[in-house]
Amino acid sequence: MLSIPVNQNLPRQPHLKTSLPGPVAQKIIDRDRAVTSPSYTREYPLVVSRGEGCMVEDVDGNVFLDMTAGIAVAATGHAHPEVVKAIQGQATKLLHMSGTDFYYEPMVELAEKLSDNAPLPRGGRVFFTNSGAESNEAAIKLARYYTRRSLIVAFLGAFHGRTYGAMSLTGSKTVQRSGFGPLLPGITHIPYGTHASLDYLEGQLFPSILPPQEIAAIFVEPIQGEGGYIVPEDGFLQRLREICHRYDILMVVDEVQSGMGRTGRLFAIEHWGIMPDIITTAKGIASGLPLGAIIARPEIMTWQPGSHATTFGGNPVACAAALATMKLLEGGLMANVPKMGELLQTLLRQLQEKFPRISLPRGKGLMVGVDLLDTKGNLDPQLRNRIIQAAFHKGLLLLGCGKAAIRFCPPLVIDSEQIKIAVDILDDLLNTID
């Protein structure tokens, strides 16, 4: 049975009391602009006060339907009572004791859970981090350490994080790399998701400039996130797995956004029946607390003590939140995802029939994207941005991705009524297009 937050005080649909931003929000925004980094990317002037399930309330009492989940982080919804209970219980006992230097049971229990459930042939060994970027940084190090090779292949459109190694893997937007060179050497990017791309890798790059015997790993998202919620061509991931196997290259699957039940499986790669060598994860793993992990085949995670460590990764409170999250996923929450995802895509397909300036939806589960198009059928990022801003003023929170896509990555507790509300708002907005 689906476990959803109880005793909600917020309405289950948008309710706006003020113009946006409201007066209290505007004061906080003004204070923020004076003291925080200008590198933060704020899509619209939302100042959140609290959240419940799929709803969030701002500091002026305006209530929004959240189709972002804090960028796919609040997997079990905002402030799920069972996650909150786990956090509170652990916080009364132990807040911190670095897990790379000492031992505590929540960290061991969570590692056991991840090892038992990861799509690896003989289970895995786990290194905990604080974020997706840290997970990918650790995976770079582990791949090079294990293989004693230096080269890495990644994909155009990929997003793996903004720290130096992760940023070097990222191939999404120039603003994420501009001004920060030189980046990590030895990384080659190829187009994502097509057999033509793999033909190019094997037929052109391997014989000329990229000797496969020197490649440590290929990093791939099973569904590209920041790149546009792109699902690869049939057979692409299976063929990539075969290439990695043939040349003893590690297949590293980035499940930071696609993992932890978002597509209806614990890890999205399971949809293709593939067992990678290393999995990186974060975001939804702890329903909002900072936690990430890499899960590797045991024979790969053989680095010696001190070769990689962390002070906060695997923090006991974050681990308690993650254990509660996994219990909810196993207890019925993950079963909600395919049903709600199918409804969302059905309604979006119906919307596309009415409005040719929106593309057909793509994705799996509750990881769904649509493109906005101009009158000639070309990608229209300006229209996408207009729709996202207008949706905010209707009480619907959306985020963009790719060149002109809107992503739908709501909390996994979303119900059919809330999905219909979101699509109805989008319908109203598309009716206003000039």
Backbone hydrogen bonds, N-H to C=O, Kabsch-Sander energy under -0.5 kcal/mol:
donor,donor_aa,acceptor,acceptor_aa,energy
4,I,2,L,-0.6
15,H,63,V,-2.1
26,Q,22,G,-2.5
27,K,23,P,-1.5
28,I,24,V,-1.8
29,I,25,A,-2.6
30,D,26,Q,-2.3
31,R,27,K,-2.0
32,D,28,I,-2.7
33,R,29,I,-2.4
34,A,30,D,-0.8
34,A,31,R,-0.7
35,V,31,R,-0.7
35,V,32,D,-1.4
36,T,32,D,-2.5
40,Y,37,S,-1.3
42,R,40,Y,-0.9
43,E,41,T,-0.6
46,L,44,Y,-2.5
47,V,45,P,-0.5
48,V,46,L,-0.6
49,S,57,E,-3.3
50,R,57,E,-1.7
52,E,55,M,-2.7
53,G,78,H,-2.1
55,M,52,E,-2.5
56,V,64,F,-2.1
57,E,50,R,-3.1
58,D,62,N,-2.8
59,V,47,V,-1.7
61,G,58,D,-1.9
63,V,15,H,-3.1
64,F,56,V,-3.1
65,L,395,G,-2.9
66,D,54,C,-3.1
66,D,64,F,-0.6
67,M,65,L,-0.8
67,M,397,L,-1.8
72,A,68,T,-3.2
73,V,69,A,-2.5
74,A,69,A,-2.6
75,A,73,V,-2.6
77,G,74,A,-1.6
78,H,53,G,-2.8
80,H,77,G,-0.9
83,V,80,H,-0.6
84,V,80,H,-2.8
85,K,81,P,-2.4
86,A,82,E,-1.6
87,I,83,V,-2.4
88,Q,84,V,-2.9
89,G,85,K,-2.6
90,Q,86,A,-2.2
91,A,87,I,-2.5
92,T,88,Q,-1.2
93,K,90,Q,-1.5
94,L,90,Q,-2.8
100,T,310,T,-0.5
101,D,98,S,-1.4
102,F,98,S,-2.0
107,M,104,Y,-0.7
108,V,104,Y,-1.3
109,E,105,E,-3.1
110,L,106,P,-2.1
111,A,107,M,-2.1
112,E,108,V,-2.4
113,K,109,E,-2.1
114,L,110,L,-2.6
115,S,111,A,-2.6
116,D,112,E,-2.6
117,N,113,K,-1.7
118,A,114,L,-1.6
120,L,118,A,-2.5
122,R,123,G,-0.6
123,G,120,L,-1.1
125,R,296,A,-2.7
127,F,294,I,-2.3
129,T,292,G,-2.6
135,S,131,S,-1.8
136,N,132,G,-2.3
137,E,133,A,-2.5
138,A,134,E,-2.5
139,A,135,S,-2.0
140,I,136,N,-2.1
141,K,137,E,-2.0
142,L,138,A,-2.8
143,A,139,A,-2.6
144,R,140,I,-2.2
145,Y,141,K,-2.6
146,Y,142,L,-2.8
147,T,143,A,-2.2
148,R,144,R,-1.8
150,S,214,E,-0.7
151,L,214,E,-2.2
152,I,186,G,-2.7
153,V,217,A,-2.2
154,A,188,T,-2.7
156,L,190,I,-2.7
157,G,171,G,-3.4
158,A,155,F,-1.8
167,M,163,T,-4.1
168,S,164,Y,-1.7
169,L,165,G,-1.3
170,T,166,A,-1.7
171,G,158,A,-2.4
176,Q,173,K,-1.1
177,R,174,T,-1.9
178,S,174,T,-3.2
180,F,177,R,-1.9
188,T,152,I,-2.4
190,I,154,A,-1.8
198,L,194,T,-1.3
199,D,195,H,-2.5
200,Y,196,A,-2.1
201,L,197,S,-2.1
202,E,198,L,-2.6
203,G,199,D,-3.3
204,Q,200,Y,-2.0
205,L,200,Y,-2.2
206,F,201,L,-2.4
208,S,204,Q,-0.7
208,S,205,L,-0.6
209,I,205,L,-1.0
210,L,205,L,-2.7
214,E,211,P,-2.2
215,I,212,P,-1.5
216,A,151,L,-3.3
216,A,214,E,-0.6
217,A,151,L,-1.0
218,I,250,L,-2.5
219,F,153,V,-2.6
220,V,252,V,-2.5
224,Q,230,I,-2.0
228,G,225,G,-2.3
229,Y,224,Q,-0.6
229,Y,225,G,-1.3
230,I,224,Q,-0.8
233,E,193,G,-3.1
236,F,233,E,-2.1
239,R,235,G,-2.4
240,L,236,F,-2.4
241,R,237,L,-2.3
242,E,238,Q,-1.9
243,I,239,R,-2.3
244,C,240,L,-2.4
245,H,241,R,-2.3
246,R,242,E,-2.5
247,Y,243,I,-1.9
248,D,245,H,-0.9
249,I,244,C,-2.7
250,L,216,A,-2.3
252,V,218,I,-2.5
252,V,250,L,-0.7
253,V,251,M,-0.6
253,V,278,I,-2.8
254,D,220,V,-2.4
254,D,252,V,-0.6
255,E,253,V,-0.9
255,E,280,T,-2.8
259,G,255,E,-1.8
260,M,266,L,-1.9
261,G,265,R,-0.9
261,G,266,L,-1.0
262,R,259,G,-0.9
263,T,258,S,-0.6
263,T,265,R,-0.6
264,G,261,G,-1.5
270,E,267,F,-1.7
271,H,268,A,-2.1
272,W,269,I,-1.4
273,G,270,E,-1.3
274,I,269,I,-1.2
277,D,251,M,-2.3
278,I,251,M,-1.8
279,I,295,I,-2.7
280,T,253,V,-2.4
281,T,293,A,-2.7
284,G,256,V,-0.5
285,I,282,A,-1.9
286,A,283,K,-0.9
287,S,284,G,-1.0
288,G,283,K,-0.6
288,G,289,L,-0.5
289,L,286,A,-1.3
291,L,289,L,-0.6
292,G,129,T,-2.0
293,A,281,T,-2.4
294,I,127,F,-2.4
295,I,279,I,-2.8
296,A,125,R,-2.5
297,R,277,D,-2.0
300,I,297,R,-2.3
301,M,297,R,-1.7
302,T,300,I,-2.3
307,S,304,Q,-2.3
314,G,129,T,-0.8
315,N,312,F,-1.4
317,V,95,L,-0.6
319,C,315,N,-2.6
320,A,316,P,-2.0
321,A,317,V,-2.1
322,A,318,A,-2.2
323,L,319,C,-2.5
324,A,320,A,-2.0
325,T,321,A,-2.2
326,M,322,A,-2.7
327,K,323,L,-2.0
328,L,324,A,-2.0
329,L,325,T,-2.4
330,E,326,M,-2.5
331,G,327,K,-1.6
332,G,329,L,-1.0
333,L,328,L,-2.1
334,M,329,L,-1.6
336,N,332,G,-0.8
336,N,333,L,-1.0
337,V,333,L,-0.6
337,V,334,M,-0.7
339,K,335,A,-0.7
340,M,336,N,-2.3
341,G,337,V,-2.9
342,E,338,P,-2.4
343,L,339,K,-1.9
344,L,340,M,-2.5
345,Q,341,G,-2.4
346,T,342,E,-2.3
347,L,343,L,-2.6
348,L,344,L,-2.2
349,R,345,Q,-2.3
350,Q,346,T,-2.0
351,L,347,L,-1.9
352,Q,348,L,-2.2
353,E,349,R,-1.5
354,K,350,Q,-0.9
354,K,351,L,-0.6
355,F,351,L,-2.2
358,I,355,F,-1.6
359,S,371,D,-2.6
362,R,369,G,-1.8
364,K,367,M,-1.3
366,L,262,R,-2.3
367,M,364,K,-1.2
368,V,408,F,-2.0
369,G,362,R,-2.5
370,V,406,I,-1.8
372,L,404,A,-2.3
373,L,357,R,-2.8
374,D,378,N,-2.8
377,G,374,D,-1.9
380,D,372,L,-2.9
384,R,380,D,-2.1
385,N,381,P,-2.5
386,R,382,Q,-2.2
387,I,383,L,-2.6
388,I,384,R,-2.2
389,Q,385,N,-2.2
390,A,386,R,-2.6
391,A,387,I,-2.5
392,F,388,I,-1.7
393,H,389,Q,-1.4
394,K,391,A,-1.4
395,G,392,F,-1.5
396,L,391,A,-2.8
397,L,65,L,-2.8
398,L,396,L,-0.6
399,L,407,R,-0.8
401,C,405,A,-1.8
402,G,226,E,-3.2
405,A,401,C,-1.9
406,I,370,V,-2.8
407,R,399,L,-2.8
408,F,368,V,-3.2
409,C,67,M,-2.4
409,C,407,R,-0.6
412,L,75,A,-2.5
414,I,411,P,-1.7
419,I,415,D,-2.0
420,K,416,S,-2.3
421,I,417,E,-2.0
422,A,418,Q,-2.2
423,V,419,I,-2.3
424,D,420,K,-2.5
425,I,421,I,-2.2
426,L,422,A,-2.0
427,D,423,V,-2.5
428,D,424,D,-2.4
429,L,425,I,-2.2
430,L,426,L,-2.4
431,N,427,D,-1.4
432,T,429,L,-1.4
433,I,430,L,-1.1
